[in-house]
Each structure stands twice: as structure tokens, then as C-alpha cells.
Amino acid sequence: MLTIEYENGGATETIQYHSAEDFMANQRLEVPDLEDYYKIKQATLDGKPIELDDKTIIGLYKHFDDEGE
């Protein structure tokens, strides 16, 4: 389970995906769930924190893309 806690217009929101692959597939849609520029407060995959250099949605996407997820 991928859990993303992010900032949206000053509010903190949380969204979950069954896997990193589901997240990536959603981000490729014409209208994805999340905007690329949203700032990530915290992201976990199967309960383990994900360390990101770029703490945005696009940064998380690139993190998984670089890992070949």
C-alpha cells in the first residue's frame, strides 16, 4: 500500500494506492488524482517511509520510475 500525505492549498490531505504501479498509472492519465507540484509531507510504501530529494508528486513519480517500479 502506498500512502501519500500532501499539501493542497494549505490543507493536508492523504491518498492511498494499492501499489506504486497504481500511483504511476494514475499519474499518466489525462486528469490524474494529484497535481505534479503538490508538496509531499510524507510518503510510505508498505509502512516504510520513502526518502525523496524532490518532495513533490513529480519527484515521487520520478523516484519510482528510476527504480523501475
Secondary structure, 3 states (H helix, E strand, C coil): CEEEEEEECCEEEEEEECCHHHHHHHHCCCCCCCCCCCEEEEEEECCEECCCCCCEHHHHHHHHHHHCC
